[in-house]
Amino acid sequence: MRLIIDRFEGKFAVCIQEDKIINIPRYKLPIEAKDGDCLALENGFFVVKKEETEEKRRSVKKLMEDLKKRNK
């Protein structure tokens, strides 16, 4: 199961899995989990996929830069 944390609302992390939104209790996530992190379920535990998260962040940053260039 692969998820991306969209945001935190109270005691839940609102996560996106493909075209679904899933609320996961915060206590089930690693302490260091934050908005935008990619998660995987491994051996019954959620783990932050650091490399995948960084890759997605770089990709989004590049898309934003490209959009700014096009709008000038």
PDB file of N, CA, C, O and CB in Angstrom:
ATOM      1  N   MET A   1       0.842  -1.172   0.000  1.00  0.00           N
ATOM      2  CA  MET A   1       0.000   0.000   0.000  1.00  0.00           C
ATOM      3  C   MET A   1       0.893   1.244   0.000  1.00  0.00           C
ATOM      4  O   MET A   1       1.731   1.401   0.888  1.00  0.00           O
ATOM      5  CB  MET A   1      -0.961  -0.007   1.220  1.00  0.00           C
ATOM      6  N   ARG A   2       0.723   2.121  -0.980  1.00  0.00           N
ATOM      7  CA  ARG A   2       1.474   3.372  -1.081  1.00  0.00           C
ATOM      8  C   ARG A   2       0.523   4.542  -0.882  1.00  0.00           C
ATOM      9  O   ARG A   2      -0.554   4.589  -1.475  1.00  0.00           O
ATOM     10  CB  ARG A   2       2.201   3.481  -2.450  1.00  0.00           C
ATOM     11  N   LEU A   3       0.930   5.481  -0.044  1.00  0.00           N
ATOM     12  CA  LEU A   3       0.104   6.639   0.290  1.00  0.00           C
ATOM     13  C   LEU A   3       0.959   7.887   0.302  1.00  0.00           C
ATOM     14  O   LEU A   3       2.181   7.814   0.431  1.00  0.00           O
ATOM     15  CB  LEU A   3      -0.591   6.450   1.651  1.00  0.00           C
ATOM     16  N   ILE A   4       0.310   9.038   0.166  1.00  0.00           N
ATOM     17  CA  ILE A   4       0.965  10.329   0.358  1.00  0.00           C
ATOM     18  C   ILE A   4       0.141  11.088   1.392  1.00  0.00           C
ATOM     19  O   ILE A   4      -1.084  11.164   1.289  1.00  0.00           O
ATOM     20  CB  ILE A   4       1.090  11.138  -1.002  1.00  0.00           C
ATOM     21  N   ILE A   5       0.825  11.651   2.390  1.00  0.00           N
ATOM     22  CA  ILE A   5       0.129  12.433   3.401  1.00  0.00           C
ATOM     23  C   ILE A   5      -0.216  13.792   2.795  1.00  0.00           C
ATOM     24  O   ILE A   5       0.672  14.555   2.415  1.00  0.00           O
ATOM     25  CB  ILE A   5       0.996  12.592   4.697  1.00  0.00           C
ATOM     26  N   ASP A   6      -1.495  14.080   2.711  1.00  0.00           N
ATOM     27  CA  ASP A   6      -1.946  15.362   2.189  1.00  0.00           C
ATOM     28  C   ASP A   6      -1.913  16.422   3.278  1.00  0.00           C
ATOM     29  O   ASP A   6      -1.437  17.536   3.060  1.00  0.00           O
ATOM     30  CB  ASP A   6      -3.356  15.241   1.608  1.00  0.00           C
ATOM     31  N   ARG A   7      -2.426  16.063   4.460  1.00  0.00           N
ATOM     32  CA  ARG A   7      -2.484  17.010   5.567  1.00  0.00           C
ATOM     33  C   ARG A   7      -2.857  16.258   6.846  1.00  0.00           C
ATOM     34  O   ARG A   7      -3.220  15.082   6.817  1.00  0.00           O
ATOM     35  CB  ARG A   7      -3.506  18.152   5.272  1.00  0.00           C
ATOM     36  N   PHE A   8      -2.756  16.962   7.948  1.00  0.00           N
ATOM     37  CA  PHE A   8      -3.191  16.426   9.238  1.00  0.00           C
ATOM     38  C   PHE A   8      -4.418  17.202   9.687  1.00  0.00           C
ATOM     39  O   PHE A   8      -4.462  18.430   9.604  1.00  0.00           O
ATOM     40  CB  PHE A   8      -2.053  16.510  10.307  1.00  0.00           C
ATOM     41  N   GLU A   9      -5.405  16.471  10.159  1.00  0.00           N
ATOM     42  CA  GLU A   9      -6.616  17.067  10.720  1.00  0.00           C
ATOM     43  C   GLU A   9      -6.888  16.404  12.055  1.00  0.00           C
ATOM     44  O   GLU A   9      -7.314  15.250  12.120  1.00  0.00           O
ATOM     45  CB  GLU A   9      -7.838  16.910   9.754  1.00  0.00           C
ATOM     46  N   GLY A  10      -6.636  17.144  13.111  1.00  0.00           N
ATOM     47  CA  GLY A  10      -6.840  16.594  14.449  1.00  0.00           C
ATOM     48  C   GLY A  10      -5.980  15.370  14.680  1.00  0.00           C
ATOM     49  O   GLY A  10      -4.756  15.427  14.566  1.00  0.00           O
ATOM     50  N   LYS A  11      -6.623  14.265  15.005  1.00  0.00           N
ATOM     51  CA  LYS A  11      -5.904  13.024  15.315  1.00  0.00           C
ATOM     52  C   LYS A  11      -5.673  12.153  14.092  1.00  0.00           C
ATOM     53  O   LYS A  11      -5.236  11.009  14.222  1.00  0.00           O
ATOM     54  CB  LYS A  11      -6.663  12.235  16.350  1.00  0.00           C
ATOM     55  N   PHE A  12      -5.959  12.677  12.903  1.00  0.00           N
ATOM     56  CA  PHE A  12      -5.841  11.877  11.691  1.00  0.00           C
ATOM     57  C   PHE A  12      -4.904  12.496  10.661  1.00  0.00           C
ATOM     58  O   PHE A  12      -4.755  13.715  10.581  1.00  0.00           O
ATOM     59  CB  PHE A  12      -7.199  11.679  11.078  1.00  0.00           C
ATOM     60  N   ALA A  13      -4.284  11.633   9.887  1.00  0.00           N
ATOM     61  CA  ALA A  13      -3.542  12.046   8.701  1.00  0.00           C
ATOM     62  C   ALA A  13      -4.456  11.752   7.514  1.00  0.00           C
ATOM     63  O   ALA A  13      -4.917  10.625   7.333  1.00  0.00           O
ATOM     64  CB  ALA A  13      -2.138  11.295   8.577  1.00  0.00           C
ATOM     65  N   VAL A  14      -4.708  12.774   6.716  1.00  0.00           N
ATOM     66  CA  VAL A  14      -5.519  12.601   5.508  1.00  0.00           C
ATOM     67  C   VAL A  14      -4.545  12.229   4.406  1.00  0.00           C
ATOM     68  O   VAL A  14      -3.685  13.024   4.026  1.00  0.00           O
ATOM     69  CB  VAL A  14      -6.355  13.911   5.143  1.00  0.00           C
ATOM     70  N   CYS A  15      -4.686  11.005   3.894  1.00  0.00           N
ATOM     71  CA  CYS A  15      -3.747  10.467   2.917  1.00  0.00           C
ATOM     72  C   CYS A  15      -4.443  10.184   1.586  1.00  0.00           C
ATOM     73  O   CYS A  15      -5.642   9.914   1.529  1.00  0.00           O
ATOM     74  CB  CYS A  15      -3.093   9.191   3.454  1.00  0.00           C
ATOM     75  N   ILE A  16      -3.648  10.256   0.524  1.00  0.00           N
ATOM     76  CA  ILE A  16      -4.159   9.964  -0.811  1.00  0.00           C
ATOM     77  C   ILE A  16      -3.522   8.671  -1.292  1.00  0.00           C
ATOM     78  O   ILE A  16      -2.305   8.495  -1.238  1.00  0.00           O
ATOM     79  CB  ILE A  16      -3.868  11.135  -1.803  1.00  0.00           C
ATOM     80  N   GLN A  17      -4.369   7.779  -1.761  1.00  0.00           N
ATOM     81  CA  GLN A  17      -3.915   6.520  -2.361  1.00  0.00           C
ATOM     82  C   GLN A  17      -4.575   6.436  -3.726  1.00  0.00           C
ATOM     83  O   GLN A  17      -5.767   6.150  -3.840  1.00  0.00           O
ATOM     84  CB  GLN A  17      -4.273   5.258  -1.459  1.00  0.00           C
ATOM     85  N   GLU A  18      -3.776   6.693  -4.766  1.00  0.00           N
ATOM     86  CA  GLU A  18      -4.291   6.756  -6.135  1.00  0.00           C
ATOM     87  C   GLU A  18      -5.471   7.713  -6.201  1.00  0.00           C
ATOM     88  O   GLU A  18      -5.259   8.923  -6.133  1.00  0.00           O
ATOM     89  CB  GLU A  18      -4.706   5.354  -6.634  1.00  0.00           C
ATOM     90  N   ASP A  19      -6.698   7.232  -6.328  1.00  0.00           N
ATOM     91  CA  ASP A  19      -7.859   8.113  -6.429  1.00  0.00           C
ATOM     92  C   ASP A  19      -8.742   8.074  -5.184  1.00  0.00           C
ATOM     93  O   ASP A  19      -9.899   8.491  -5.229  1.00  0.00           O
ATOM     94  CB  ASP A  19      -8.677   7.741  -7.640  1.00  0.00           C
ATOM     95  N   LYS A  20      -8.194   7.570  -4.068  1.00  0.00           N
ATOM     96  CA  LYS A  20      -8.953   7.477  -2.824  1.00  0.00           C
ATOM     97  C   LYS A  20      -8.337   8.352  -1.748  1.00  0.00           C
ATOM     98  O   LYS A  20      -7.133   8.610  -1.753  1.00  0.00           O
ATOM     99  CB  LYS A  20      -9.024   6.030  -2.346  1.00  0.00           C
ATOM    100  N   ILE A  21      -9.173   8.805  -0.828  1.00  0.00           N
ATOM    101  CA  ILE A  21      -8.697   9.518   0.357  1.00  0.00           C
ATOM    102  C   ILE A  21      -8.925   8.606   1.554  1.00  0.00           C
ATOM    103  O   ILE A  21     -10.016   8.073   1.755  1.00  0.00           O
ATOM    104  CB  ILE A  21      -9.430  10.907   0.540  1.00  0.00           C
ATOM    105  N   ILE A  22      -7.872   8.441   2.339  1.00  0.00           N
ATOM    106  CA  ILE A  22      -7.913   7.541   3.491  1.00  0.00           C
ATOM    107  C   ILE A  22      -7.466   8.313   4.726  1.00  0.00           C
ATOM    108  O   ILE A  22      -6.432   8.981   4.700  1.00  0.00           O
ATOM    109  CB  ILE A  22      -7.013   6.282   3.261  1.00  0.00           C
ATOM    110  N   ASN A  23      -8.236   8.226   5.805  1.00  0.00           N
ATOM    111  CA  ASN A  23      -7.858   8.831   7.082  1.00  0.00           C
ATOM    112  C   ASN A  23      -7.188   7.774   7.935  1.00  0.00           C
ATOM    113  O   ASN A  23      -7.752   6.710   8.192  1.00  0.00           O
ATOM    114  CB  ASN A  23      -9.093   9.435   7.816  1.00  0.00           C
ATOM    115  N   ILE A  24      -5.974   8.081   8.370  1.00  0.00           N
ATOM    116  CA  ILE A  24      -5.210   7.148   9.198  1.00  0.00           C
ATOM    117  C   ILE A  24      -4.947   7.817  10.541  1.00  0.00           C
ATOM    118  O   ILE A  24      -4.490   8.959  10.583  1.00  0.00           O
ATOM    119  CB  ILE A  24      -3.865   6.727   8.501  1.00  0.00           C
ATOM    120  N   PRO A  25      -5.231   7.121  11.638  1.00  0.00           N
ATOM    121  CA  PRO A  25      -4.929   7.706  12.950  1.00  0.00           C
ATOM    122  C   PRO A  25      -3.440   8.054  13.045  1.00  0.00           C
ATOM    123  O   PRO A  25      -2.573   7.272  12.655  1.00  0.00           O
ATOM    124  CB  PRO A  25      -5.328   6.728  14.090  1.00  0.00           C
ATOM    125  N   ARG A  26      -3.175   9.239  13.571  1.00  0.00           N
ATOM    126  CA  ARG A  26      -1.791   9.733  13.665  1.00  0.00           C
ATOM    127  C   ARG A  26      -0.882   8.773  14.422  1.00  0.00           C
ATOM    128  O   ARG A  26       0.294   8.630  14.085  1.00  0.00           O
ATOM    129  CB  ARG A  26      -1.768  11.092  14.346  1.00  0.00           C
ATOM    130  N   TYR A  27      -1.422   8.117  15.440  1.00  0.00           N
ATOM    131  CA  TYR A  27      -0.576   7.240  16.262  1.00  0.00           C
ATOM    132  C   TYR A  27      -0.028   6.050  15.479  1.00  0.00           C
ATOM    133  O   TYR A  27       0.924   5.407  15.921  1.00  0.00           O
ATOM    134  CB  TYR A  27      -1.362   6.737  17.459  1.00  0.00           C
ATOM    135  N   LYS A  28      -0.613   5.753  14.331  1.00  0.00           N
ATOM    136  CA  LYS A  28      -0.136   4.628  13.522  1.00  0.00           C
ATOM    137  C   LYS A  28       1.027   5.019  12.614  1.00  0.00           C
ATOM    138  O   LYS A  28       1.633   4.157  11.977  1.00  0.00           O
ATOM    139  CB  LYS A  28      -1.272   4.074  12.683  1.00  0.00           C
ATOM    140  N   LEU A  29       1.340   6.316  12.551  1.00  0.00           N
ATOM    141  CA  LEU A  29       2.404   6.800  11.669  1.00  0.00           C
ATOM    142  C   LEU A  29       3.686   7.053  12.454  1.00  0.00           C
ATOM    143  O   LEU A  29       3.641   7.266  13.665  1.00  0.00           O
ATOM    144  CB  LEU A  29       1.964   8.082  10.949  1.00  0.00           C
ATOM    145  N   PRO A  30       4.824   7.030  11.771  1.00  0.00           N
ATOM    146  CA  PRO A  30       6.073   7.379  12.446  1.00  0.00           C
ATOM    147  C   PRO A  30       6.011   8.822  12.951  1.00  0.00           C
ATOM    148  O   PRO A  30       5.344   9.661  12.346  1.00  0.00           O
ATOM    149  CB  PRO A  30       7.281   7.189  11.494  1.00  0.00           C
ATOM    150  N   ILE A  31       6.687   9.110  14.032  1.00  0.00           N
ATOM    151  CA  ILE A  31       6.682  10.446  14.630  1.00  0.00           C
ATOM    152  C   ILE A  31       7.140  11.500  13.629  1.00  0.00           C
ATOM    153  O   ILE A  31       6.618  12.615  13.628  1.00  0.00           O
ATOM    154  CB  ILE A  31       7.576  10.480  15.871  1.00  0.00           C
ATOM    155  N   GLU A  32       8.108  11.165  12.780  1.00  0.00           N
ATOM    156  CA  GLU A  32       8.681  12.149  11.856  1.00  0.00           C
ATOM    157  C   GLU A  32       7.814  12.408  10.615  1.00  0.00           C
ATOM    158  O   GLU A  32       8.156  13.268   9.802  1.00  0.00           O
ATOM    159  CB  GLU A  32      10.047  11.687  11.418  1.00  0.00           C
ATOM    160  N   ALA A  33       6.708  11.686  10.455  1.00  0.00           N
ATOM    161  CA  ALA A  33       5.858  11.842   9.270  1.00  0.00           C
ATOM    162  C   ALA A  33       5.286  13.257   9.198  1.00  0.00           C
ATOM    163  O   ALA A  33       4.835  13.817  10.196  1.00  0.00           O
ATOM    164  CB  ALA A  33       4.714  10.807   9.285  1.00  0.00           C
ATOM    165  N   LYS A  34       5.318  13.826   7.965  1.00  0.00           N
ATOM    166  CA  LYS A  34       4.806  15.180   7.777  1.00  0.00           C
ATOM    167  C   LYS A  34       4.093  15.287   6.435  1.00  0.00           C
ATOM    168  O   LYS A  34       4.139  14.371   5.614  1.00  0.00           O
ATOM    169  CB  LYS A  34       5.949  16.214   7.865  1.00  0.00           C
ATOM    170  N   ASP A  35       3.431  16.427   6.230  1.00  0.00           N
ATOM    171  CA  ASP A  35       2.713  16.664   4.975  1.00  0.00           C
ATOM    172  C   ASP A  35       3.620  16.396   3.776  1.00  0.00           C
ATOM    173  O   ASP A  35       4.778  16.813   3.755  1.00  0.00           O
ATOM    174  CB  ASP A  35       2.175  18.108   4.924  1.00  0.00           C
ATOM    175  N   GLY A  36       3.088  15.706   2.793  1.00  0.00           N
ATOM    176  CA  GLY A  36       3.831  15.447   1.567  1.00  0.00           C
ATOM    177  C   GLY A  36       4.665  14.182   1.581  1.00  0.00           C
ATOM    178  O   GLY A  36       5.185  13.775   0.542  1.00  0.00           O
ATOM    179  N   ASP A  37       4.804  13.553   2.738  1.00  0.00           N
ATOM    180  CA  ASP A  37       5.609  12.326   2.814  1.00  0.00           C
ATOM    181  C   ASP A  37       4.904  11.166   2.128  1.00  0.00           C
ATOM    182  O   ASP A  37       3.681  11.034   2.180  1.00  0.00           O
ATOM    183  CB  ASP A  37       5.906  11.966   4.276  1.00  0.00           C
ATOM    184  N   CYS A  38       5.709  10.333   1.485  1.00  0.00           N
ATOM    185  CA  CYS A  38       5.218   9.089   0.894  1.00  0.00           C
ATOM    186  C   CYS A  38       5.347   8.000   1.959  1.00  0.00           C
ATOM    187  O   CYS A  38       6.360   7.900   2.652  1.00  0.00           O
ATOM    188  CB  CYS A  38       6.016   8.712  -0.421  1.00  0.00           C
ATOM    189  N   LEU A  39       4.304   7.195   2.069  1.00  0.00           N
ATOM    190  CA  LEU A  39       4.280   6.123   3.063  1.00  0.00           C
ATOM    191  C   LEU A  39       4.090   4.777   2.387  1.00  0.00           C
ATOM    192  O   LEU A  39       3.514   4.673   1.304  1.00  0.00           O
ATOM    193  CB  LEU A  39       3.167   6.362   4.093  1.00  0.00           C
ATOM    194  N   ALA A  40       4.588   3.759   3.054  1.00  0.00           N
ATOM    195  CA  ALA A  40       4.345   2.386   2.619  1.00  0.00           C
ATOM    196  C   ALA A  40       4.009   1.569   3.858  1.00  0.00           C
ATOM    197  O   ALA A  40       4.475   1.860   4.959  1.00  0.00           O
ATOM    198  CB  ALA A  40       5.588   1.786   1.855  1.00  0.00           C
ATOM    199  N   LEU A  41       3.207   0.560   3.660  1.00  0.00           N
ATOM    200  CA  LEU A  41       2.875  -0.364   4.742  1.00  0.00           C
ATOM    201  C   LEU A  41       3.810  -1.558   4.601  1.00  0.00           C
ATOM    202  O   LEU A  41       3.731  -2.312   3.631  1.00  0.00           O
ATOM    203  CB  LEU A  41       1.352  -0.805   4.698  1.00  0.00           C
ATOM    204  N   GLU A  42       4.696  -1.722   5.582  1.00  0.00           N
ATOM    205  CA  GLU A  42       5.684  -2.804   5.556  1.00  0.00           C
ATOM    206  C   GLU A  42       5.609  -3.576   6.869  1.00  0.00           C
ATOM    207  O   GLU A  42       5.787  -3.012   7.949  1.00  0.00           O
ATOM    208  CB  GLU A  42       7.125  -2.246   5.324  1.00  0.00           C
ATOM    209  N   ASN A  43       5.348  -4.855   6.758  1.00  0.00           N
ATOM    210  CA  ASN A  43       5.258  -5.725   7.939  1.00  0.00           C
ATOM    211  C   ASN A  43       4.260  -5.199   8.971  1.00  0.00           C
ATOM    212  O   ASN A  43       4.477  -5.309  10.178  1.00  0.00           O
ATOM    213  CB  ASN A  43       6.634  -5.871   8.586  1.00  0.00           C
ATOM    214  N   GLY A  44       3.171  -4.630   8.478  1.00  0.00           N
ATOM    215  CA  GLY A  44       2.119  -4.150   9.371  1.00  0.00           C
ATOM    216  C   GLY A  44       2.339  -2.756   9.940  1.00  0.00           C
ATOM    217  O   GLY A  44       1.524  -2.279  10.730  1.00  0.00           O
ATOM    218  N   PHE A  45       3.430  -2.093   9.553  1.00  0.00           N
ATOM    219  CA  PHE A  45       3.736  -0.753  10.055  1.00  0.00           C
ATOM    220  C   PHE A  45       3.905   0.222   8.902  1.00  0.00           C
ATOM    221  O   PHE A  45       4.424  -0.134   7.844  1.00  0.00           O
ATOM    222  CB  PHE A  45       5.005  -0.776  10.923  1.00  0.00           C
ATOM    223  N   PHE A  46       3.458   1.468   9.119  1.00  0.00           N
ATOM    224  CA  PHE A  46       3.678   2.505   8.123  1.00  0.00           C
ATOM    225  C   PHE A  46       5.092   3.044   8.273  1.00  0.00           C
ATOM    226  O   PHE A  46       5.547   3.308   9.386  1.00  0.00           O
ATOM    227  CB  PHE A  46       2.635   3.641   8.262  1.00  0.00           C
ATOM    228  N   VAL A  47       5.785   3.207   7.148  1.00  0.00           N
ATOM    229  CA  VAL A  47       7.129   3.776   7.146  1.00  0.00           C
ATOM    230  C   VAL A  47       7.178   4.898   6.108  1.00  0.00           C
ATOM    231  O   VAL A  47       6.518   4.839   5.071  1.00  0.00           O
ATOM    232  CB  VAL A  47       8.209   2.680   6.843  1.00  0.00           C
ATOM    233  N   VAL A  48       7.977   5.919   6.417  1.00  0.00           N
ATOM    234  CA  VAL A  48       8.178   7.018   5.483  1.00  0.00           C
ATOM    235  C   VAL A  48       9.221   6.566   4.458  1.00  0.00           C
ATOM    236  O   VAL A  48      10.306   6.111   4.820  1.00  0.00           O
ATOM    237  CB  VAL A  48       8.631   8.333   6.228  1.00  0.00           C
ATOM    238  N   LYS A  49       8.880   6.695   3.192  1.00  0.00           N
ATOM    239  CA  LYS A  49       9.796   6.358   2.104  1.00  0.00           C
ATOM    240  C   LYS A  49      10.532   7.637   1.715  1.00  0.00           C
ATOM    241  O   LYS A  49      10.063   8.400   0.871  1.00  0.00           O
ATOM    242  CB  LYS A  49       9.031   5.734   0.868  1.00  0.00           C
ATOM    243  N   LYS A  50      11.681   7.863   2.335  1.00  0.00           N
ATOM    244  CA  LYS A  50      12.400   9.131   2.201  1.00  0.00           C
ATOM    245  C   LYS A  50      12.839   9.421   0.769  1.00  0.00           C
ATOM    246  O   LYS A  50      12.667  10.540   0.287  1.00  0.00           O
ATOM    247  CB  LYS A  50      13.606   9.130   3.102  1.00  0.00           C
ATOM    248  N   GLU A  51      13.396   8.439   0.091  1.00  0.00           N
ATOM    249  CA  GLU A  51      13.862   8.664  -1.279  1.00  0.00           C
ATOM    250  C   GLU A  51      12.696   8.988  -2.209  1.00  0.00           C
ATOM    251  O   GLU A  51      12.785   9.896  -3.036  1.00  0.00           O
ATOM    252  CB  GLU A  51      14.620   7.432  -1.795  1.00  0.00           C
ATOM    253  N   GLU A  52      11.615   8.248  -2.070  1.00  0.00           N
ATOM    254  CA  GLU A  52      10.428   8.478  -2.892  1.00  0.00           C
ATOM    255  C   GLU A  52       9.834   9.865  -2.609  1.00  0.00           C
ATOM    256  O   GLU A  52       9.395  10.559  -3.526  1.00  0.00           O
ATOM    257  CB  GLU A  52       9.372   7.379  -2.632  1.00  0.00           C
ATOM    258  N   THR A  53       9.827  10.255  -1.337  1.00  0.00           N
ATOM    259  CA  THR A  53       9.325  11.574  -0.952  1.00  0.00           C
ATOM    260  C   THR A  53      10.168  12.669  -1.594  1.00  0.00           C
ATOM    261  O   THR A  53       9.624  13.612  -2.169  1.00  0.00           O
ATOM    262  CB  THR A  53       9.324  11.729   0.582  1.00  0.00           C
ATOM    263  N   GLU A  54      11.476  12.554  -1.503  1.00  0.00           N
ATOM    264  CA  GLU A  54      12.358  13.571  -2.081  1.00  0.00           C
ATOM    265  C   GLU A  54      12.209  13.642  -3.603  1.00  0.00           C
ATOM    266  O   GLU A  54      12.222  14.727  -4.185  1.00  0.00           O
ATOM    267  CB  GLU A  54      13.818  13.278  -1.712  1.00  0.00           C
ATOM    268  N   GLU A  55      12.067  12.488  -4.233  1.00  0.00           N
ATOM    269  CA  GLU A  55      11.875  12.451  -5.683  1.00  0.00           C
ATOM    270  C   GLU A  55      10.585  13.186  -6.074  1.00  0.00           C
ATOM    271  O   GLU A  55      10.575  13.958  -7.033  1.00  0.00           O
ATOM    272  CB  GLU A  55      11.833  10.987  -6.185  1.00  0.00           C
ATOM    273  N   LYS A  56       9.514  12.947  -5.338  1.00  0.00           N
ATOM    274  CA  LYS A  56       8.236  13.618  -5.618  1.00  0.00           C
ATOM    275  C   LYS A  56       8.347  15.119  -5.377  1.00  0.00           C
ATOM    276  O   LYS A  56       7.803  15.913  -6.145  1.00  0.00           O
ATOM    277  CB  LYS A  56       7.111  13.026  -4.746  1.00  0.00           C
ATOM    278  N   ARG A  57       9.045  15.511  -4.319  1.00  0.00           N
ATOM    279  CA  ARG A  57       9.214  16.943  -4.036  1.00  0.00           C
ATOM    280  C   ARG A  57      10.004  17.627  -5.135  1.00  0.00           C
ATOM    281  O   ARG A  57       9.656  18.731  -5.555  1.00  0.00           O
ATOM    282  CB  ARG A  57       9.912  17.147  -2.690  1.00  0.00           C
ATOM    283  N   ARG A  58      11.063  16.987  -5.604  1.00  0.00           N
ATOM    284  CA  ARG A  58      11.845  17.565  -6.714  1.00  0.00           C
ATOM    285  C   ARG A  58      10.986  17.689  -7.957  1.00  0.00           C
ATOM    286  O   ARG A  58      11.057  18.696  -8.661  1.00  0.00           O
ATOM    287  CB  ARG A  58      13.093  16.704  -7.017  1.00  0.00           C
ATOM    288  N   SER A  59      10.178  16.683  -8.236  1.00  0.00           N
ATOM    289  CA  SER A  59       9.310  16.682  -9.407  1.00  0.00           C
ATOM    290  C   SER A  59       8.288  17.821  -9.334  1.00  0.00           C
ATOM    291  O   SER A  59       8.065  18.520 -10.323  1.00  0.00           O
ATOM    292  CB  SER A  59       8.592  15.332  -9.534  1.00  0.00           C
ATOM    293  N   VAL A  60       7.675  18.005  -8.173  1.00  0.00           N
ATOM    294  CA  VAL A  60       6.694  19.073  -8.004  1.00  0.00           C
ATOM    295  C   VAL A  60       7.369  20.439  -8.121  1.00  0.00           C
ATOM    296  O   VAL A  60       6.821  21.353  -8.736  1.00  0.00           O
ATOM    297  CB  VAL A  60       5.980  18.942  -6.644  1.00  0.00           C
ATOM    298  N   LYS A  61       8.546  20.576  -7.536  1.00  0.00           N
ATOM    299  CA  LYS A  61       9.287  21.841  -7.616  1.00  0.00           C
ATOM    300  C   LYS A  61       9.598  22.188  -9.061  1.00  0.00           C
ATOM    301  O   LYS A  61       9.455  23.340  -9.470  1.00  0.00           O
ATOM    302  CB  LYS A  61      10.589  21.763  -6.800  1.00  0.00           C
ATOM    303  N   LYS A  62      10.024  21.195  -9.839  1.00  0.00           N
ATOM    304  CA  LYS A  62      10.330  21.423 -11.254  1.00  0.00           C
ATOM    305  C   LYS A  62       9.071  21.832 -12.014  1.00  0.00           C
ATOM    306  O   LYS A  62       9.113  22.747 -12.836  1.00  0.00           O
ATOM    307  CB  LYS A  62      10.949  20.158 -11.887  1.00  0.00           C
ATOM    308  N   LEU A  63       7.953  21.160 -11.745  1.00  0.00           N
ATOM    309  CA  LEU A  63       6.698  21.526 -12.399  1.00  0.00           C
ATOM    310  C   LEU A  63       6.302  22.965 -12.084  1.00  0.00           C
ATOM    311  O   LEU A  63       5.858  23.699 -12.967  1.00  0.00           O
ATOM    312  CB  LEU A  63       5.585  20.573 -11.972  1.00  0.00           C
ATOM    313  N   MET A  64       6.462  23.368 -10.822  1.00  0.00           N
ATOM    314  CA  MET A  64       6.134  24.735 -10.430  1.00  0.00           C
ATOM    315  C   MET A  64       7.035  25.750 -11.124  1.00  0.00           C
ATOM    316  O   MET A  64       6.565  26.799 -11.566  1.00  0.00           O
ATOM    317  CB  MET A  64       6.245  24.890  -8.919  1.00  0.00           C
ATOM    318  N   GLU A  65       8.325  25.443 -11.221  1.00  0.00           N
ATOM    319  CA  GLU A  65       9.257  26.335 -11.920  1.00  0.00           C
ATOM    320  C   GLU A  65       8.898  26.449 -13.394  1.00  0.00           C
ATOM    321  O   GLU A  65       8.938  27.539 -13.964  1.00  0.00           O
ATOM    322  CB  GLU A  65      10.701  25.833 -11.767  1.00  0.00           C
ATOM    323  N   ASP A  66       8.548  25.326 -14.012  1.00  0.00           N
ATOM    324  CA  ASP A  66       8.150  25.338 -15.421  1.00  0.00           C
ATOM    325  C   ASP A  66       6.893  26.177 -15.634  1.00  0.00           C
ATOM    326  O   ASP A  66       6.796  26.913 -16.616  1.00  0.00           O
ATOM    327  CB  ASP A  66       7.916  23.907 -15.921  1.00  0.00           C
ATOM    328  N   LEU A  67       5.934  26.069 -14.720  1.00  0.00           N
ATOM    329  CA  LEU A  67       4.708  26.867 -14.823  1.00  0.00           C
ATOM    330  C   LEU A  67       5.006  28.360 -14.700  1.00  0.00           C
ATOM    331  O   LEU A  67       4.435  29.174 -15.427  1.00  0.00           O
ATOM    332  CB  LEU A  67       3.704  26.442 -13.742  1.00  0.00           C
ATOM    333  N   LYS A  68       5.894  28.714 -13.787  1.00  0.00           N
ATOM    334  CA  LYS A  68       6.258  30.117 -13.615  1.00  0.00           C
ATOM    335  C   LYS A  68       6.894  30.662 -14.896  1.00  0.00           C
ATOM    336  O   LYS A  68       6.597  31.780 -15.316  1.00  0.00           O
ATOM    337  CB  LYS A  68       7.223  30.284 -12.419  1.00  0.00           C
ATOM    338  N   LYS A  69       7.766  29.869 -15.509  1.00  0.00           N
ATOM    339  CA  LYS A  69       8.429  30.296 -16.748  1.00  0.00           C
ATOM    340  C   LYS A  69       7.414  30.504 -17.860  1.00  0.00           C
ATOM    341  O   LYS A  69       7.527  31.454 -18.634  1.00  0.00           O
ATOM    342  CB  LYS A  69       9.480  29.265 -17.184  1.00  0.00           C
ATOM    343  N   ARG A  70       6.421  29.623 -17.946  1.00  0.00           N
ATOM    344  CA  ARG A  70       5.418  29.720 -19.006  1.00  0.00           C
ATOM    345  C   ARG A  70       4.513  30.924 -18.818  1.00  0.00           C
ATOM    346  O   ARG A  70       3.990  31.462 -19.794  1.00  0.00           O
ATOM    347  CB  ARG A  70       4.583  28.455 -19.057  1.00  0.00           C
ATOM    348  N   ASN A  71       4.319  31.354 -17.580  1.00  0.00           N
ATOM    349  CA  ASN A  71       3.400  32.455 -17.296  1.00  0.00           C
ATOM    350  C   ASN A  71       4.070  33.828 -17.331  1.00  0.00           C
ATOM    351  O   ASN A  71       3.423  34.832 -17.036  1.00  0.00           O
ATOM    352  CB  ASN A  71       2.765  32.246 -15.950  1.00  0.00           C
ATOM    353  N   LYS A  72       5.329  33.886 -17.680  1.00  0.00           N
ATOM    354  CA  LYS A  72       6.035  35.188 -17.752  1.00  0.00           C
ATOM    355  C   LYS A  72       5.785  35.849 -19.082  1.00  0.00           C
ATOM    356  O   LYS A  72       6.290  36.944 -19.332  1.00  0.00           O
ATOM    357  CB  LYS A  72       7.552  35.012 -17.535  1.00  0.00           C
TER     358      LYS A  72
END
